[in-house]
Amino acid sequence: MPPAHYAVTGNIGSGKSTVCREFERLGIPVYYADAAAKRLMLEDPALRQGLIAAFGAATYLADGTLNRSWLAQRAFADDATLARLNALVHPAVHRDAARWREEQTAAYTLYEAAIVLELGRQQDFAGVIVVTAPAATRRARVMARDGVSAEAFAARAARQWPEEQKIAAADFLINNDGYQLLFPQILWLHRQLLPASASTP
């Protein structure tokens, strides 16, 4: 039987990946859904065929690589097109994550993704960890990290649940506002998630 599986989510700029890297330092395997999606769009033959059927041959370049900017421009043009993309990519990611989880032997595992709650997938996990930070902090992080405008940040953030709604749906919270120390929160939570039989570092 695979170990307990927890989701780590939060709105754009909250620092989900930063939190997950700290859990990895504690020996906890993390499945990064966004990175897996990018890999599967290249490696999964069924997903490739589905994307070409839905969006056309221009989805992939002549060398076989994904025409990422072209696809993103179309997918984010309207909600219906984005939903069509998600309907192809998310099931492939879920299948891949399930295979990955079966291979893990750690005390528990984590699944990092931005829209776990928006997809109604809470029931797929033993619990949902929400990483939270104020909107101004998240906006500043994303603008510095991705070189985007405040308007572009707002457009991306609008596709996610409001911060208050995610906090209300959380089983566990990690505050990554830049003022509270992050690692003590992670270590405390790690100890809560460990099975009773597991040793605590």
LOSEBA-717294 format. One record per atom (N, C-alpha, C): residue number from 1; residue in three letters; atom name; x, y, z. Coordinates in steps of 0.001 Angstrom, whole numbers. Layout:
<recs>
<NUM,"ALA","CA",<X,Y,Z>>
...
</recs>
This chain:
<recs>
<1,"MET","N",<850,-1197,0>>
<1,"MET","CA",<0,0,0>>
<1,"MET","C",<883,1244,0>>
<2,"PRO","N",<623,2205,-889>>
<2,"PRO","CA",<1483,3397,-940>>
<2,"PRO","C",<1306,4253,300>>
<3,"PRO","N",<2279,5113,586>>
<3,"PRO","CA",<2176,5993,1761>>
<3,"PRO","C",<1080,7032,1600>>
<4,"ALA","N",<700,7657,2712>>
<4,"ALA","CA",<-288,8732,2670>>
<4,"ALA","C",<193,9832,1746>>
<5,"HIS","N",<-744,10438,1044>>
<5,"HIS","CA",<-436,11398,-17>>
<5,"HIS","C",<-1148,12713,293>>
<6,"TYR","N",<-396,13795,413>>
<6,"TYR","CA",<-957,15107,750>>
<6,"TYR","C",<-721,16072,-400>>
<7,"ALA","N",<-1690,16962,-621>>
<7,"ALA","CA",<-1545,17997,-1639>>
<7,"ALA","C",<-951,19251,-1013>>
<8,"VAL","N",<-68,19898,-1767>>
<8,"VAL","CA",<444,21216,-1389>>
<8,"VAL","C",<-9,22185,-2473>>
<9,"THR","N",<-785,23186,-2084>>
<9,"THR","CA",<-1318,24120,-3063>>
<9,"THR","C",<-1280,25535,-2490>>
<10,"GLY","N",<-1660,26473,-3300>>
<10,"GLY","CA",<-1641,27878,-2909>>
<10,"GLY","C",<-1694,28723,-4160>>
<11,"ASN","N",<-2042,29968,-3999>>
<11,"ASN","CA",<-2160,30831,-5165>>
<11,"ASN","C",<-798,31228,-5720>>
<12,"ILE","N",<-806,31719,-6942>>
<12,"ILE","CA",<427,32070,-7626>>
<12,"ILE","C",<1262,33037,-6783>>
<13,"GLY","N",<2551,32706,-6634>>
<13,"GLY","CA",<3447,33539,-5850>>
<13,"GLY","C",<3464,33229,-4370>>
<14,"SER","N",<2706,32227,-3945>>
<14,"SER","CA",<2657,31911,-2512>>
<14,"SER","C",<3931,31233,-2022>>
<15,"GLY","N",<4631,30563,-2926>>
<15,"GLY","CA",<5865,29886,-2531>>
<15,"GLY","C",<5697,28392,-2311>>
<16,"LYS","N",<4790,27765,-3055>>
<16,"LYS","CA",<4555,26329,-2928>>
<16,"LYS","C",<5824,25526,-3169>>
<17,"SER","N",<6545,25864,-4224>>
<17,"SER","CA",<7754,25108,-4566>>
<17,"SER","C",<8834,25279,-3504>>
<18,"THR","N",<8950,26476,-2961>>
<18,"THR","CA",<9913,26721,-1887>>
<18,"THR","C",<9603,25839,-696>>
<19,"VAL","N",<8338,25770,-324>>
<19,"VAL","CA",<7922,24919,785>>
<19,"VAL","C",<8232,23459,490>>
<20,"CYS","N",<7928,23018,-715>>
<20,"CYS","CA",<8151,21613,-1066>>
<20,"CYS","C",<9625,21244,-1057>>
<21,"ARG","N",<10478,22155,-1471>>
<21,"ARG","CA",<11917,21860,-1430>>
<21,"ARG","C",<12391,21650,7>>
<22,"GLU","N",<11792,22359,954>>
<22,"GLU","CA",<12137,22151,2361>>
<22,"GLU","C",<11672,20775,2832>>
<23,"PHE","N",<10505,20348,2385>>
<23,"PHE","CA",<10056,19000,2730>>
<23,"PHE","C",<10988,17949,2128>>
<24,"GLU","N",<11482,18207,918>>
<24,"GLU","CA",<12426,17272,303>>
<24,"GLU","C",<13699,17152,1129>>
<25,"ARG","N",<14124,18253,1732>>
<25,"ARG","CA",<15298,18206,2613>>
<25,"ARG","C",<15059,17272,3800>>
<26,"LEU","N",<13799,17094,4170>>
<26,"LEU","CA",<13440,16200,5271>>
<26,"LEU","C",<13215,14769,4787>>
<27,"GLY","N",<13482,14528,3513>>
<27,"GLY","CA",<13374,13172,2971>>
<27,"GLY","C",<12008,12811,2414>>
<28,"ILE","N",<11160,13810,2191>>
<28,"ILE","CA",<9810,13552,1700>>
<28,"ILE","C",<9760,13745,180>>
<29,"PRO","N",<9349,12723,-567>>
<29,"PRO","CA",<9259,12859,-2029>>
<29,"PRO","C",<8117,13800,-2418>>
<30,"VAL","N",<8358,14591,-3455>>
<30,"VAL","CA",<7363,15547,-3935>>
<30,"VAL","C",<7135,15331,-5429>>
<31,"TYR","N",<5877,15238,-5816>>
<31,"TYR","CA",<5502,15180,-7233>>
<31,"TYR","C",<5079,16582,-7643>>
<32,"TYR","N",<5831,17173,-8575>>
<32,"TYR","CA",<5549,18534,-9045>>
<32,"TYR","C",<4670,18449,-10293>>
<33,"ALA","N",<3391,18758,-10140>>
<33,"ALA","CA",<2428,18526,-11216>>
<33,"ALA","C",<2715,19367,-12458>>
<34,"ASP","N",<3101,20627,-12278>>
<34,"ASP","CA",<3346,21485,-13446>>
<34,"ASP","C",<4526,20976,-14268>>
<35,"ALA","N",<5593,20593,-13587>>
<35,"ALA","CA",<6759,20051,-14290>>
<35,"ALA","C",<6410,18739,-14980>>
<36,"ALA","N",<5603,17927,-14312>>
<36,"ALA","CA",<5188,16659,-14916>>
<36,"ALA","C",<4348,16903,-16162>>
<37,"ALA","N",<3464,17897,-16121>>
<37,"ALA","CA",<2630,18196,-17282>>
<37,"ALA","C",<3489,18571,-18489>>
<38,"LYS","N",<4508,19393,-18264>>
<38,"LYS","CA",<5399,19786,-19363>>
<38,"LYS","C",<6131,18576,-19935>>
<39,"ARG","N",<6570,17688,-19040>>
<39,"ARG","CA",<7261,16476,-19493>>
<39,"ARG","C",<6325,15558,-20269>>
<40,"LEU","N",<5118,15366,-19762>>
<40,"LEU","CA",<4181,14439,-20394>>
<40,"LEU","C",<3698,14943,-21747>>
<41,"MET","N",<3610,16262,-21916>>
<41,"MET","CA",<3203,16794,-23218>>
<41,"MET","C",<4241,16478,-24293>>
<42,"LEU","N",<5436,16132,-23872>>
<42,"LEU","CA",<6476,15702,-24806>>
<42,"LEU","C",<6565,14181,-24915>>
<43,"GLU","N",<6378,13485,-23786>>
<43,"GLU","CA",<6698,12060,-23717>>
<43,"GLU","C",<5509,11126,-23853>>
<44,"ASP","N",<4304,11588,-23554>>
<44,"ASP","CA",<3134,10712,-23539>>
<44,"ASP","C",<2492,10707,-24932>>
<45,"PRO","N",<2587,9590,-25665>>
<45,"PRO","CA",<2067,9569,-27046>>
<45,"PRO","C",<571,9867,-27122>>
<46,"ALA","N",<-210,9336,-26185>>
<46,"ALA","CA",<-1656,9562,-26222>>
<46,"ALA","C",<-1983,11030,-25979>>
<47,"LEU","N",<-1255,11653,-25067>>
<47,"LEU","CA",<-1478,13071,-24799>>
<47,"LEU","C",<-1075,13915,-25999>>
<48,"ARG","N",<32,13590,-26625>>
<48,"ARG","CA",<470,14323,-27824>>
<48,"ARG","C",<-600,14253,-28911>>
<49,"GLN","N",<-1110,13052,-29139>>
<49,"GLN","CA",<-2128,12880,-30178>>
<49,"GLN","C",<-3389,13677,-29833>>
<50,"GLY","N",<-3762,13670,-28549>>
<50,"GLY","CA",<-4936,14412,-28131>>
<50,"GLY","C",<-4775,15907,-28322>>
<51,"LEU","N",<-3590,16422,-28019>>
<51,"LEU","CA",<-3331,17851,-28183>>
<51,"LEU","C",<-3355,18256,-29653>>
<52,"ILE","N",<-2774,17421,-30502>>
<52,"ILE","CA",<-2772,17717,-31939>>
<52,"ILE","C",<-4194,17683,-32485>>
<53,"ALA","N",<-4977,16701,-32034>>
<53,"ALA","CA",<-6365,16605,-32490>>
<53,"ALA","C",<-7181,17817,-32046>>
<54,"ALA","N",<-6885,18321,-30859>>
<54,"ALA","CA",<-7674,19431,-30319>>
<54,"ALA","C",<-7229,20785,-30835>>
<55,"PHE","N",<-5913,20962,-31018>>
<55,"PHE","CA",<-5385,22296,-31316>>
<55,"PHE","C",<-4666,22401,-32661>>
<56,"GLY","N",<-4442,21274,-33334>>
<56,"GLY","CA",<-3821,21322,-34648>>
<56,"GLY","C",<-2352,20929,-34633>>
<57,"ALA","N",<-1820,20685,-35833>>
<57,"ALA","CA",<-441,20227,-35982>>
<57,"ALA","C",<573,21241,-35477>>
<58,"ALA","N",<193,22524,-35449>>
<58,"ALA","CA",<1115,23563,-34985>>
<58,"ALA","C",<1403,23486,-33492>>
<59,"THR","N",<722,22588,-32780>>
<59,"THR","CA",<972,22407,-31346>>
<59,"THR","C",<2421,22000,-31098>>
<60,"TYR","N",<3011,21278,-32043>>
<60,"TYR","CA",<4404,20847,-31920>>
<60,"TYR","C",<5227,21402,-33073>>
<61,"LEU","N",<6467,21759,-32766>>
<61,"LEU","CA",<7372,22284,-33774>>
<61,"LEU","C",<7943,21141,-34608>>
<62,"ALA","N",<8666,21495,-35652>>
<62,"ALA","CA",<9198,20488,-36565>>
<62,"ALA","C",<10141,19512,-35875>>
<63,"ASP","N",<10831,19971,-34828>>
<63,"ASP","CA",<11756,19091,-34125>>
<63,"ASP","C",<11070,18251,-33036>>
<64,"GLY","N",<9732,18349,-32946>>
<64,"GLY","CA",<8988,17542,-31988>>
<64,"GLY","C",<8751,18182,-30644>>
<65,"THR","N",<9341,19347,-30417>>
<65,"THR","CA",<9138,20019,-29141>>
<65,"THR","C",<7804,20763,-29139>>
<66,"LEU","N",<7289,20990,-27944>>
<66,"LEU","CA",<5997,21657,-27798>>
<66,"LEU","C",<6121,23126,-28179>>
<67,"ASN","N",<5186,23610,-28960>>
<67,"ASN","CA",<5125,25023,-29331>>
<67,"ASN","C",<4429,25760,-28180>>
<68,"ARG","N",<5174,25903,-27086>>
<68,"ARG","CA",<4585,26287,-25802>>
<68,"ARG","C",<3904,27657,-25843>>
<69,"SER","N",<4591,28657,-26360>>
<69,"SER","CA",<4012,30003,-26359>>
<69,"SER","C",<2783,30066,-27252>>
<70,"TRP","N",<2815,29377,-28375>>
<70,"TRP","CA",<1670,29331,-29287>>
<70,"TRP","C",<471,28686,-28617>>
<71,"LEU","N",<720,27553,-27948>>
<71,"LEU","CA",<-366,26841,-27277>>
<71,"LEU","C",<-926,27659,-26117>>
<72,"ALA","N",<-37,28281,-25343>>
<72,"ALA","CA",<-488,29075,-24194>>
<72,"ALA","C",<-1341,30257,-24651>>
<73,"GLN","N",<-933,30888,-25742>>
<73,"GLN","CA",<-1677,32039,-26250>>
<73,"GLN","C",<-3111,31644,-26596>>
<74,"ARG","N",<-3275,30462,-27160>>
<74,"ARG","CA",<-4608,29997,-27526>>
<74,"ARG","C",<-5386,29480,-26323>>
<75,"ALA","N",<-4696,28740,-25477>>
<75,"ALA","CA",<-5387,28115,-24342>>
<75,"ALA","C",<-5929,29148,-23357>>
<76,"PHE","N",<-5176,30219,-23150>>
<76,"PHE","CA",<-5596,31224,-22180>>
<76,"PHE","C",<-6464,32321,-22796>>
<77,"ALA","N",<-6828,32139,-24068>>
<77,"ALA","CA",<-7649,33145,-24736>>
<77,"ALA","C",<-9066,33157,-24172>>
<78,"ASP","N",<-9577,31989,-23802>>
<78,"ASP","CA",<-10919,31929,-23223>>
<78,"ASP","C",<-11028,30687,-22349>>
<79,"ASP","N",<-12013,30689,-21479>>
<79,"ASP","CA",<-12163,29616,-20498>>
<79,"ASP","C",<-12459,28274,-21149>>
<80,"ALA","N",<-13215,28269,-22226>>
<80,"ALA","CA",<-13581,27011,-22872>>
<80,"ALA","C",<-12354,26316,-23462>>
<81,"THR","N",<-11461,27099,-24075>>
<81,"THR","CA",<-10255,26518,-24662>>
<81,"THR","C",<-9317,26012,-23575>>
<82,"LEU","N",<-9212,26771,-22490>>
<82,"LEU","CA",<-8374,26326,-21374>>
<82,"LEU","C",<-8934,25045,-20764>>
<83,"ALA","N",<-10243,24963,-20642>>
<83,"ALA","CA",<-10860,23750,-20102>>
<83,"ALA","C",<-10581,22547,-20999>>
<84,"ARG","N",<-10559,22780,-22315>>
<84,"ARG","CA",<-10265,21682,-23243>>
<84,"ARG","C",<-8829,21199,-23068>>
<85,"LEU","N",<-7902,22133,-22877>>
<85,"LEU","CA",<-6507,21766,-22632>>
<85,"LEU","C",<-6380,20993,-21318>>
<86,"ASN","N",<-7003,21523,-20269>>
<86,"ASN","CA",<-6920,20872,-18960>>
<86,"ASN","C",<-7517,19468,-18990>>
<87,"ALA","N",<-8592,19283,-19769>>
<87,"ALA","CA",<-9240,17979,-19852>>
<87,"ALA","C",<-8330,16933,-20485>>
<88,"LEU","N",<-7356,17368,-21247>>
<88,"LEU","CA",<-6379,16452,-21833>>
<88,"LEU","C",<-5176,16237,-20905>>
<89,"VAL","N",<-4674,17334,-20350>>
<89,"VAL","CA",<-3424,17266,-19594>>
<89,"VAL","C",<-3619,16683,-18193>>
<90,"HIS","N",<-4651,17120,-17491>>
<90,"HIS","CA",<-4806,16701,-16096>>
<90,"HIS","C",<-4965,15197,-15920>>
<91,"PRO","N",<-5774,14502,-16726>>
<91,"PRO","CA",<-5844,13044,-16554>>
<91,"PRO","C",<-4496,12352,-16770>>
<92,"ALA","N",<-3703,12840,-17718>>
<92,"ALA","CA",<-2382,12254,-17953>>
<92,"ALA","C",<-1485,12454,-16739>>
<93,"VAL","N",<-1550,13642,-16138>>
<93,"VAL","CA",<-769,13921,-14937>>
<93,"VAL","C",<-1233,13039,-13791>>
<94,"HIS","N",<-2536,12872,-13621>>
<94,"HIS","CA",<-3066,12052,-12529>>
<94,"HIS","C",<-2604,10606,-12664>>
<95,"ARG","N",<-2614,10080,-13883>>
<95,"ARG","CA",<-2149,8704,-14100>>
<95,"ARG","C",<-663,8580,-13772>>
<96,"ASP","N",<107,9548,-14219>>
<96,"ASP","CA",<1547,9517,-13969>>
<96,"ASP","C",<1851,9641,-12475>>
<97,"ALA","N",<1105,10510,-11785>>
<97,"ALA","CA",<1304,10691,-10349>>
<97,"ALA","C",<957,9423,-9581>>
<98,"ALA","N",<-81,8728,-10024>>
<98,"ALA","CA",<-467,7480,-9356>>
<98,"ALA","C",<627,6433,-9500>>
<99,"ARG","N",<1226,6347,-10682>>
<99,"ARG","CA",<2339,5404,-10877>>
<99,"ARG","C",<3523,5789,-9998>>
<100,"TRP","N",<3818,7079,-9970>>
<100,"TRP","CA",<4933,7588,-9144>>
<100,"TRP","C",<4714,7256,-7679>>
<101,"ARG","N",<3500,7479,-7203>>
<101,"ARG","CA",<3210,7250,-5788>>
<101,"ARG","C",<3413,5782,-5415>>
<102,"GLU","N",<3038,4883,-6293>>
<102,"GLU","CA",<3188,3451,-6019>>
<102,"GLU","C",<4646,3054,-5813>>
<103,"GLU","N",<5561,3858,-6363>>
<103,"GLU","CA",<6988,3542,-6268>>
<103,"GLU","C",<7633,4095,-5007>>
<104,"GLN","N",<6915,4924,-4247>>
<104,"GLN","CA",<7517,5614,-3102>>
<104,"GLN","C",<7438,4769,-1830>>
<105,"THR","N",<8459,4919,-993>>
<105,"THR","CA",<8518,4164,261>>
<105,"THR","C",<8693,5075,1473>>
<106,"ALA","N",<8620,6380,1281>>
<106,"ALA","CA",<8780,7316,2393>>
<106,"ALA","C",<7560,7258,3316>>
<107,"ALA","N",<7660,7955,4448>>
<107,"ALA","CA",<6569,7958,5426>>
<107,"ALA","C",<5291,8546,4841>>
<108,"TYR","N",<5422,9538,3970>>
<108,"TYR","CA",<4290,10114,3247>>
<108,"TYR","C",<4841,10825,2021>>
<109,"THR","N",<3975,11223,1112>>
<109,"THR","CA",<4401,11913,-102>>
<109,"THR","C",<3571,13181,-288>>
<110,"LEU","N",<4093,14085,-1122>>
<110,"LEU","CA",<3419,15349,-1406>>
<110,"LEU","C",<3189,15502,-2903>>
<111,"TYR","N",<2099,16191,-3227>>
<111,"TYR","CA",<1729,16484,-4617>>
<111,"TYR","C",<1568,17991,-4715>>
<112,"GLU","N",<2471,18645,-5432>>
<112,"GLU","CA",<2454,20108,-5517>>
<112,"GLU","C",<1753,20544,-6800>>
<113,"ALA","N",<685,21339,-6641>>
<113,"ALA","CA",<-62,21831,-7792>>
<113,"ALA","C",<-842,23078,-7394>>
<114,"ALA","N",<-1073,23950,-8362>>
<114,"ALA","CA",<-1720,25229,-8068>>
<114,"ALA","C",<-3226,25107,-7898>>
<115,"ILE","N",<-3874,24202,-8629>>
<115,"ILE","CA",<-5335,24223,-8674>>
<115,"ILE","C",<-5954,22904,-8205>>
<116,"VAL","N",<-5445,22359,-7137>>
<116,"VAL","CA",<-6038,21156,-6547>>
<116,"VAL","C",<-7472,21424,-6108>>
<117,"LEU","N",<-7681,22511,-5399>>
<117,"LEU","CA",<-9009,22825,-4867>>
<117,"LEU","C",<-9979,23203,-5981>>
<118,"GLU","N",<-9495,23985,-6941>>
<118,"GLU","CA",<-10350,24416,-8043>>
<118,"GLU","C",<-10868,23221,-8854>>
<119,"LEU","N",<-10078,22136,-8901>>
<119,"LEU","CA",<-10479,20943,-9642>>
<119,"LEU","C",<-11332,19998,-8804>>
<120,"GLY","N",<-11565,20345,-7542>>
<120,"GLY","CA",<-12366,19498,-6673>>
<120,"GLY","C",<-11696,18191,-6310>>
<121,"ARG","N",<-10374,18210,-6186>>
<121,"ARG","CA",<-9631,16962,-5960>>
<121,"ARG","C",<-9274,16732,-4489>>
<122,"GLN","N",<-9884,17477,-3571>>
<122,"GLN","CA",<-9539,17326,-2162>>
<122,"GLN","C",<-9643,15880,-1692>>
<123,"GLN","N",<-10653,15171,-2190>>
<123,"GLN","CA",<-10902,13812,-1723>>
<123,"GLN","C",<-9826,12829,-2174>>
<124,"ASP","N",<-8983,13238,-3112>>
<124,"ASP","CA",<-7915,12355,-3593>>
<124,"ASP","C",<-6727,12304,-2651>>
<125,"PHE","N",<-6728,13128,-1619>>
<125,"PHE","CA",<-5566,13253,-746>>
<125,"PHE","C",<-5943,13045,720>>
<126,"ALA","N",<-4947,12668,1510>>
<126,"ALA","CA",<-5154,12510,2948>>
<126,"ALA","C",<-5369,13859,3617>>
<127,"GLY","N",<-4941,14929,2978>>
<127,"GLY","CA",<-5121,16277,3483>>
<127,"GLY","C",<-4572,17274,2487>>
<128,"VAL","N",<-4999,18524,2620>>
<128,"VAL","CA",<-4560,19598,1721>>
<128,"VAL","C",<-3810,20643,2537>>
<129,"ILE","N",<-2560,20907,2131>>
<129,"ILE","CA",<-1721,21930,2755>>
<129,"ILE","C",<-1782,23168,1868>>
<130,"VAL","N",<-2229,24275,2414>>
<130,"VAL","CA",<-2294,25517,1655>>
<130,"VAL","C",<-1173,26443,2121>>
<131,"VAL","N",<-369,26898,1160>>
<131,"VAL","CA",<682,27880,1424>>
<131,"VAL","C",<76,29250,1131>>
<132,"THR","N",<146,30134,2106>>
<132,"THR","CA",<-531,31418,1973>>
<132,"THR","C",<441,32583,2126>>
<133,"ALA","N",<133,33681,1442>>
<133,"ALA","CA",<901,34920,1538>>
<133,"ALA","C",<-7,36057,1080>>
<134,"PRO","N",<209,37268,1581>>
<134,"PRO","CA",<-633,38396,1157>>
<134,"PRO","C",<-528,38652,-343>>
<135,"ALA","N",<-1586,39204,-908>>
<135,"ALA","CA",<-1627,39444,-2353>>
<135,"ALA","C",<-478,40329,-2815>>
<136,"ALA","N",<-157,41373,-2056>>
<136,"ALA","CA",<922,42278,-2455>>
<136,"ALA","C",<2259,41548,-2494>>
<137,"THR","N",<2469,40649,-1538>>
<137,"THR","CA",<3709,39869,-1506>>
<137,"THR","C",<3773,38924,-2685>>
<138,"ARG","N",<2667,38256,-2961>>
<138,"ARG","CA",<2638,37323,-4086>>
<138,"ARG","C",<2841,38059,-5412>>
<139,"ARG","N",<2205,39209,-5546>>
<139,"ARG","CA",<2348,39995,-6777>>
<139,"ARG","C",<3805,40405,-6985>>
<140,"ALA","N",<4462,40900,-5944>>
<140,"ALA","CA",<5858,41329,-6057>>
<140,"ALA","C",<6762,40162,-6430>>
<141,"ARG","N",<6515,38999,-5838>>
<141,"ARG","CA",<7334,37817,-6150>>
<141,"ARG","C",<7198,37421,-7610>>
<142,"VAL","N",<5968,37374,-8099>>
<142,"VAL","CA",<5729,36920,-9471>>
<142,"VAL","C",<6272,37933,-10478>>
<143,"MET","N",<6094,39215,-10204>>
<143,"MET","CA",<6612,40229,-11118>>
<143,"MET","C",<8127,40170,-11201>>
<144,"ALA","N",<8793,39931,-10066>>
<144,"ALA","CA",<10251,39835,-10064>>
<144,"ALA","C",<10723,38536,-10702>>
<145,"ARG","N",<10013,37448,-10414>>
<145,"ARG","CA",<10420,36120,-10905>>
<145,"ARG","C",<10190,35960,-12398>>
<146,"ASP","N",<9012,36388,-12874>>
<146,"ASP","CA",<8624,36130,-14255>>
<146,"ASP","C",<8746,37341,-15163>>
<147,"GLY","N",<9047,38506,-14584>>
<147,"GLY","CA",<9171,39711,-15390>>
<147,"GLY","C",<7865,40136,-16028>>
<148,"VAL","N",<6756,39946,-15316>>
<148,"VAL","CA",<5443,40286,-15866>>
<148,"VAL","C",<4912,41541,-15195>>
<149,"SER","N",<3891,42121,-15799>>
<149,"SER","CA",<3271,43322,-15254>>
<149,"SER","C",<2284,42959,-14149>>
<150,"ALA","N",<1870,43979,-13393>>
<150,"ALA","CA",<852,43764,-12368>>
<150,"ALA","C",<-451,43283,-13002>>
<151,"GLU","N",<-751,43776,-14204>>
<151,"GLU","CA",<-1971,43371,-14899>>
<151,"GLU","C",<-1903,41901,-15292>>
<152,"ALA","N",<-735,41463,-15759>>
<152,"ALA","CA",<-574,40050,-16130>>
<152,"ALA","C",<-688,39149,-14908>>
<153,"PHE","N",<-131,39610,-13788>>
<153,"PHE","CA",<-279,38845,-12544>>
<153,"PHE","C",<-1749,38729,-12175>>
<154,"ALA","N",<-2472,39840,-12250>>
<154,"ALA","CA",<-3890,39847,-11884>>
<154,"ALA","C",<-4690,38893,-12757>>
<155,"ALA","N",<-4371,38834,-14046>>
<155,"ALA","CA",<-5087,37948,-14960>>
<155,"ALA","C",<-4859,36485,-14597>>
<156,"ARG","N",<-3620,36151,-14237>>
<156,"ARG","CA",<-3313,34775,-13847>>
<156,"ARG","C",<-3949,34444,-12505>>
<157,"ALA","N",<-3888,35372,-11565>>
<157,"ALA","CA",<-4452,35139,-10236>>
<157,"ALA","C",<-5961,34978,-10288>>
<158,"ALA","N",<-6609,35639,-11248>>
<158,"ALA","CA",<-8072,35594,-11337>>
<158,"ALA","C",<-8595,34206,-11674>>
<159,"ARG","N",<-7727,33349,-12216>>
<159,"ARG","CA",<-8141,31993,-12565>>
<159,"ARG","C",<-8081,31043,-11366>>
<160,"GLN","N",<-7634,31537,-10225>>
<160,"GLN","CA",<-7536,30720,-9025>>
<160,"GLN","C",<-8563,31182,-7994>>
<161,"TRP","N",<-8836,30308,-7031>>
<161,"TRP","CA",<-9736,30689,-5953>>
<161,"TRP","C",<-9171,31877,-5184>>
<162,"PRO","N",<-10019,32724,-4614>>
<162,"PRO","CA",<-9523,33775,-3717>>
<162,"PRO","C",<-8772,33165,-2534>>
<163,"GLU","N",<-7815,33910,-2026>>
<163,"GLU","CA",<-6981,33422,-927>>
<163,"GLU","C",<-7820,32956,261>>
<164,"GLU","N",<-8840,33722,610>>
<164,"GLU","CA",<-9660,33382,1775>>
<164,"GLU","C",<-10376,32056,1574>>
<165,"GLN","N",<-10791,31783,354>>
<165,"GLN","CA",<-11494,30536,62>>
<165,"GLN","C",<-10547,29343,191>>
<166,"LYS","N",<-9308,29508,-259>>
<166,"LYS","CA",<-8332,28419,-129>>
<166,"LYS","C",<-7989,28167,1339>>
<167,"ILE","N",<-7827,29235,2093>>
<167,"ILE","CA",<-7514,29088,3514>>
<167,"ILE","C",<-8630,28335,4228>>
<168,"ALA","N",<-9875,28665,3886>>
<168,"ALA","CA",<-11015,28013,4527>>
<168,"ALA","C",<-11086,26528,4192>>
<169,"ALA","N",<-10575,26142,3014>>
<169,"ALA","CA",<-10637,24747,2578>>
<169,"ALA","C",<-9427,23928,3031>>
<170,"ALA","N",<-8451,24575,3644>>
<170,"ALA","CA",<-7199,23901,3998>>
<170,"ALA","C",<-7358,22979,5202>>
<171,"ASP","N",<-6626,21872,5168>>
<171,"ASP","CA",<-6461,21040,6371>>
<171,"ASP","C",<-5281,21534,7195>>
<172,"PHE","N",<-4276,22078,6499>>
<172,"PHE","CA",<-3090,22619,7155>>
<172,"PHE","C",<-2699,23903,6435>>
<173,"LEU","N",<-2158,24863,7186>>
<173,"LEU","CA",<-1718,26134,6619>>
<173,"LEU","C",<-234,26346,6883>>
<174,"ILE","N",<452,26897,5886>>
<174,"ILE","CA",<1827,27375,6058>>
<174,"ILE","C",<1850,28829,5607>>
<175,"ASN","N",<2258,29716,6495>>
<175,"ASN","CA",<2295,31143,6203>>
<175,"ASN","C",<3675,31504,5653>>
<176,"ASN","N",<3689,31918,4385>>
<176,"ASN","CA",<4945,32285,3731>>
<176,"ASN","C",<4924,33771,3376>>
<177,"ASP","N",<4607,34600,4382>>
<177,"ASP","CA",<4490,36040,4137>>
<177,"ASP","C",<5823,36767,4124>>
<178,"GLY","N",<6918,36052,4390>>
<178,"GLY","CA",<8235,36677,4406>>
<178,"GLY","C",<8640,37198,5768>>
<179,"TYR","N",<7740,37135,6718>>
<179,"TYR","CA",<8030,37603,8074>>
<179,"TYR","C",<8104,36437,9059>>
<180,"GLN","N",<7131,35537,8987>>
<180,"GLN","CA",<7183,34362,9841>>
<180,"GLN","C",<8224,33383,9301>>
<181,"LEU","N",<8990,32788,10210>>
<181,"LEU","CA",<9991,31809,9800>>
<181,"LEU","C",<9302,30613,9163>>
<182,"LEU","N",<9830,30196,8027>>
<182,"LEU","CA",<9179,29151,7248>>
<182,"LEU","C",<9518,27745,7746>>
<183,"PHE","N",<10800,27473,7974>>
<183,"PHE","CA",<11201,26097,8267>>
<183,"PHE","C",<10599,25567,9572>>
<184,"PRO","N",<10502,26357,10646>>
<184,"PRO","CA",<9849,25816,11855>>
<184,"PRO","C",<8407,25367,11600>>
<185,"GLN","N",<7679,26087,10746>>
<185,"GLN","CA",<6315,25678,10401>>
<185,"GLN","C",<6322,24342,9662>>
<186,"ILE","N",<7280,24206,8739>>
<186,"ILE","CA",<7373,22982,7943>>
<186,"ILE","C",<7763,21808,8829>>
<187,"LEU","N",<8713,22011,9719>>
<187,"LEU","CA",<9158,20933,10595>>
<187,"LEU","C",<8026,20493,11519>>
<188,"TRP","N",<7268,21460,12049>>
<188,"TRP","CA",<6135,21115,12906>>
<188,"TRP","C",<5120,20279,12136>>
<189,"LEU","N",<4796,20709,10911>>
<189,"LEU","CA",<3818,19980,10113>>
<189,"LEU","C",<4345,18600,9742>>
<190,"HIS","N",<5604,18527,9392>>
<190,"HIS","CA",<6223,17239,9067>>
<190,"HIS","C",<6020,16254,10209>>
<191,"ARG","N",<6211,16688,11406>>
<191,"ARG","CA",<6045,15808,12559>>
<191,"ARG","C",<4598,15388,12752>>
<192,"GLN","N",<3663,16268,12370>>
<192,"GLN","CA",<2249,15888,12451>>
<192,"GLN","C",<1876,14844,11402>>
<193,"LEU","N",<2518,14915,10242>>
<193,"LEU","CA",<2163,14030,9143>>
<193,"LEU","C",<2847,12672,9221>>
<194,"LEU","N",<3895,12567,9989>>
<194,"LEU","CA",<4579,11294,10107>>
<194,"LEU","C",<3669,10258,10761>>
<195,"PRO","N",<3632,9034,10238>>
<195,"PRO","CA",<2895,7973,10929>>
<195,"PRO","C",<3480,7763,12335>>
<196,"ALA","N",<2652,7261,13225>>
<196,"ALA","CA",<3100,7072,14620>>
<196,"ALA","C",<4319,6155,14717>>
<197,"SER","N",<4455,5255,13751>>
<197,"SER","CA",<5560,4308,13797>>
<197,"SER","C",<6866,4885,13255>>
<198,"ALA","N",<6775,6048,12582>>
<198,"ALA","CA",<7972,6615,11951>>
<198,"ALA","C",<8765,7431,12964>>
<199,"SER","N",<10058,7452,12802>>
<199,"SER","CA",<10902,8244,13673>>
<199,"SER","C",<10920,9677,13205>>
<200,"THR","N",<11060,10616,14119>>
<200,"THR","CA",<11104,12041,13806>>
<200,"THR","C",<12538,12519,13787>>
<201,"PRO","N",<12973,13211,12707>>
<201,"PRO","CA",<14362,13679,12658>>
<201,"PRO","C",<14617,14778,13671>>
</recs>
